[in-house]
């Protein structure tokens, strides 16, 4: 009987202790639960904020990447535009030079046209005249070469010049500025500056043919007057005939 009472007492005491303990621990458990709930909420809040910050950071990085790409594109475009600008400036300078040259050529052409008009040459005949002039230049060049050969041959073949007839320079060349068929004298465009001396003799040629032989009568610096030798006159001397030293 006492053992049963002791057991009952022990059970009652244990139950009381459990109740007392539960009453004492419950506030701590509730506090811990509240703290845990708050910690979980704070954690969720922090995680949400971190996710937002991370998303914002990724978005900012994406924007920076896009801005950097756009900046590179703009830089490349600016470099291209600058190169185009430099090229256009160079082209503009070239076009300006070509324009000036064209204006100068046009002015020359107008002057030439005015000269042709003053000569009463029809415009449609200019092309034929220019073509003929080119042919004449070619023929004249060939004639000049032949005259040089002729002058060389004559230089070798001519007899010794008397003391009273001075030798003129072997390479002397000139033209007849004027001719007087009545008195048989000519005015030449060469004089003492080119080595011409009085009593010297020259040959007058036209189209590689000997026209006459003349003796210098009077000499100026760049002009001279010569008399046609009667025995050496094969044709009438005309303005523009070529004169070379004998």
C-alpha positions, 0 to 999 in steps of 0.5 A, spaced: 500 500 500 505 505 501 508 503 495 502 504 491 501 511 494 509 512 493 508 511 485 502 515 485 505 521 488 511 520 484 506 520 478 503 526 480 509 530 482 512 528 475 506 530 472 506 537 476 513 538 474 511 537 466 506 542 467 510 546 471 516 545 466 511 546 460 508 553 463 515 555 464 518 553 457 512 555 453 514 562 452 521 560 450 519 556 445 514 561 443 519 566 443 524 561 439 518 560 434 517 567 433 524 569 432 525 563 427 519 566 423 522 573 423 528 570 421 525 566 415 521 572 413 527 576 414 531 571 410 526 571 404 526 579 404 533 579 404 533 573 398 528 577 394 532 584 395 538 580 393 534 577 387 532 584 385 539 587 386 542 581 382 536 582 376 538 589 376 545 588 376 544 583 370 540 588 367 545 594 368 550 589 365 546 588 359 545 595 358 553 597 359 554 591 354 549 594 349 552 601 350 559 599 349 557 595 343 553 601 340 559 606 342 564 601 338 559 601 332 559 609 333 566 609 333 567 605 327 562 609 324 565 616 326 572 613 323 568 611 316 565 618 316 571 621 317 575 617 312 569 619 307 570 626 309 577 626 308 576 622 301 571 627 299 575 633 301 581 630 297 576 629 291 573 636 292 580 639 291 581 634 285 575 637 282 577 644 283 583 643 280 580 640 274 575 645 274 580 651 274 584 647 268 578 646 264 576 653 265 583 655 263 583 650 257 576 653 255 579 660 256 584 658 251 579 655 246 575 661 246 582 665 245 583 660 239 576 660 237 577 668 237 583 667 233 580 663 228 574 667 227 579 673 226 582 669 220 575 668 217 576 660 218 569 657 219 568 653 225 567 646 221 574 647 218 578 648 224 578 640 225 581 640 218 586 645 219 588 642 225 589 636 222 593 639 216 597 643 221 599 636 225 601 633 218 605 640 216 609 639 223 611 632 222 613 634 215 617 640 217 620 636 223 622 631 217 625 637 213 629 640 219 632 633 219 633 633 212 636 640 212 641 638 218 643 633 213 644 637 207 647 643 211 652 638 214 653 635 207 654 642 204 659 644 210 663 638 208 663 639 200 664 647 200 670 650 198 675 653 203 672 660 204 676 666 202 679 671 207 674 676 205 668 671 206 667 669 214 665 663 215 658 663 219 656 658 225 655 651 222 649 650 226 646 657 224 638 656 222 633 662 221 628 664 217 626 670 212 622 675 215 621 679 209 623 679 201 623 684 196 623 680 189 624 687 185 631 689 189 633 681 191 634 682 198 631 679 204 631 680 212 633 675 216 631 673 223 638 672 225 644 677 227 650 678 231 647 675 237 647 668 233 654 669 230 652 672 223 657 677 220 657 681 214 659 678 207 658 671 210 653 667 205 647 663 207 643 658 203 635 659 203 631 653 203 624 651 202 621 644 203 628 641 203 629 644 196 635 650 195 631 656 193 637 661 193 644 663 196 645 670 199 650 674 202 650 678 208 650 686 207 648 688 214 648 685 221 644 687 227 643 684 234 637 679 232 636 681 225 640 682 218 639 684 211 642 679 205 643 680 198 640 674 193 646 672 189 644 672 181 647 666 179 644 662 185 637 664 185 633 658 183 626 661 185 623 667 188 625 667 196 618 668 200 617 670 207 618 663 212 623 660 208 628 657 212 635 660 212 642 656 214 649 657 214 653 655 208 
